[in-house]
Amino acid sequence: MKTHVWFRVLMVLIFLAPLAFLFLAPGVPVYFAGAWFWIALLVCFFLIFSMLGMGTPKTAEEPAGPRMIHEQQQPEAIKEIMTVRVATEEPSGVRVFRGRLRESATRSYEKLRSAFSDRTVPMMQEDEELGASILLVPKPVEKGTMEHPVHPWVNWLLLTLTIMTTTWAGAAHQGVNLLREPSRFAVGLPYSLALLAILGVHELGHYFVARRNGIRVTPPYFIPVPFALGTFGAFIQMRSPTENRRALFDVAVAGPLAGLVIAIPALLIGLRYSTVVPGNPAPESMFMGGTSVGSSILFALLSKLSLGGALEYGHVLRLSPLAFAGWLGLLVTALNLLPIGQLDGGHIAHALFGRRVGDTIGTVAMWSLLLLAIFVWPGLTLWAIIVFFVAGTTVPPLNDLTPLTPARRWLGYASFIILGLILAPLPHSLWPAAGIHCPYV
């Protein structure tokens, strides 16, 4: 197994090498690098995605199908809380009981946990046809599925590399090539430290809330890249299942809210050191470090709060490194709040609406993101590709039937309102009322 892991790591590095060359090699035209970048990135993610399925030994014979469990063989604890209609046992040893619960989901799960905690892991899920499904998962199966070895030195190595790549990226945004002028590394630190603080606090929000709910998780893994923004973000891995929807929701929503606590102040402070481009700037100004105030409702509100009357003379901002990191923090928060798969928004939608409705919302959101990237804003293409390959599907909690409390439901709705405020542009009709120069009205 270790051989497979190191082989995958080696192959990933090999596939990423051409991407680094295209952006680091001197004399490579930007348009040439950009075209080959997307081709190489698509091939890279396809091969990485394919390799993630390696290492699972396949048996020569097809496994036998599930067998029926007769009523006399059904555990008394199951028959006490459920009117069983169908009972089967999978070849892996997982027993599935389908029917209607005799009492509330919370009380039923408590009885299951006390009856089976020493031998198996009980799970309760929605069943479209019969009402509910109870799964009794043998502990060796659950342990082998959820737990992975953790090597702390990998976390520290990735953090160190990400500090280096984001510092390089921050300096590059200021026109400084650290490969030629390494002594000027301090130019890239404001962007690097602010962005890593936003990403780190986001993941630590997940980490501490997960630990409070008794969920085993890994420390954050940062993802360094030697081009563009210097990082693809960070993530943590869960090493034990969530107990119920409430725990799933709490862990999911904690990250975006914690990240905003750092991103919004960083943006407000950084905007004071940004430059307002007066009048009606040329279109190329938007590609030279400029950002339109009206590109986001929340960004417009924060810009007005920080810059005040200065926006009456222009709508394009050349962001300072700190403001750019804060702006990226808003973007990363919005992308994480998308209700897709294993993104934070996907977990929130699952906890709010259940697995079936949550998966439907995720499918619609995924295709909407791809269409927006193709027809509206090409800058989303990279993120759409990453989300498409890594989001996957949500992992249900052990008790997937007990609904959220009203307070959590309102917080969930508020998180999606924040998503809309970040992604939706400010309507042109509101620009004059906000005191922002608008050349389009």
DABEL-V535828 format. One record per pair of residues at least 24 apart in sequence whose ideal C-beta (glycine too) atoms are under 7 Angstrom apart, sorted by the first residue. I is the first residue (numbers start at 1). J is the second residue. If there is no record, write none. Layout:
BEGIN
i;j
I;J
I;J
END
This chain:
BEGIN
i;j
1;55
4;54
4;55
8;51
8;54
11;51
12;48
15;44
15;47
15;48
16;44
19;44
19;227
20;226
20;227
23;227
24;226
41;385
42;385
45;385
45;389
49;389
63;91
64;91
66;90
69;95
77;111
77;112
77;115
77;116
78;134
81;108
81;111
82;132
82;134
85;130
86;130
92;141
93;138
93;141
94;135
94;136
94;137
94;141
95;136
96;133
96;135
97;134
98;127
98;130
98;133
99;130
99;131
99;132
100;130
100;131
100;132
101;131
101;132
105;399
105;401
105;402
106;402
109;399
121;398
122;398
123;398
124;399
124;400
124;401
125;396
125;400
126;354
126;355
126;356
126;400
126;401
128;356
132;401
146;239
146;240
146;241
147;239
148;237
148;239
150;218
152;219
155;219
155;220
155;221
158;221
158;222
158;224
159;222
161;224
162;196
162;222
162;224
162;231
163;192
163;196
165;224
165;225
165;226
165;230
165;231
166;191
166;192
166;195
166;196
166;230
166;231
167;192
168;230
169;228
169;229
169;230
170;321
173;321
173;324
174;321
190;321
190;322
191;321
191;324
191;325
194;266
194;322
194;325
194;326
195;325
195;328
197;262
198;259
198;262
198;263
198;266
198;325
198;329
199;233
199;234
199;332
200;234
201;258
201;259
201;261
201;262
202;255
202;256
202;258
202;259
203;234
203;235
203;236
203;255
204;258
205;254
205;255
205;257
205;258
205;259
206;236
206;251
206;254
206;255
207;236
209;250
209;251
209;254
210;238
210;251
213;243
213;247
213;250
213;251
214;243
215;240
215;242
215;247
215;251
216;240
229;328
232;386
233;332
241;397
241;398
242;397
243;397
243;398
243;399
244;397
244;398
244;399
244;402
245;351
245;397
245;400
245;402
245;403
245;404
246;404
246;408
247;397
248;347
248;350
248;351
248;397
249;348
249;351
249;404
249;408
249;412
252;344
252;347
252;348
252;351
253;348
253;411
253;412
253;415
255;336
255;344
256;333
256;336
256;337
256;344
256;415
259;329
259;333
260;333
262;329
263;326
263;329
263;330
263;333
264;302
266;322
266;325
266;326
266;329
267;302
267;323
267;326
267;327
267;330
268;302
268;305
268;306
269;322
270;319
270;320
270;322
270;323
270;326
271;303
271;306
271;307
271;323
272;306
273;320
273;322
273;323
274;317
274;318
274;319
274;320
274;323
275;317
275;318
276;307
276;310
276;311
276;313
276;314
276;317
277;314
277;316
277;318
278;313
278;314
279;314
280;439
281;316
285;316
286;316
289;318
289;319
290;316
290;317
290;318
291;317
291;319
291;327
292;316
293;317
293;436
294;425
294;426
294;431
294;436
295;425
296;422
296;423
296;425
297;421
297;424
297;426
298;330
298;421
298;422
299;327
299;330
300;426
300;434
300;436
304;434
304;435
304;436
309;435
311;435
311;436
311;437
312;435
312;437
313;437
314;437
315;436
315;437
315;438
330;422
333;422
334;419
334;422
334;423
335;383
337;415
337;416
337;418
337;419
338;365
338;369
338;387
339;365
340;365
340;366
340;387
340;391
341;391
341;392
341;393
341;394
342;391
342;392
342;394
343;387
343;391
345;419
346;391
346;394
347;394
348;412
348;415
350;394
351;404
351;412
352;404
352;409
352;412
355;394
355;396
355;400
358;394
359;393
END
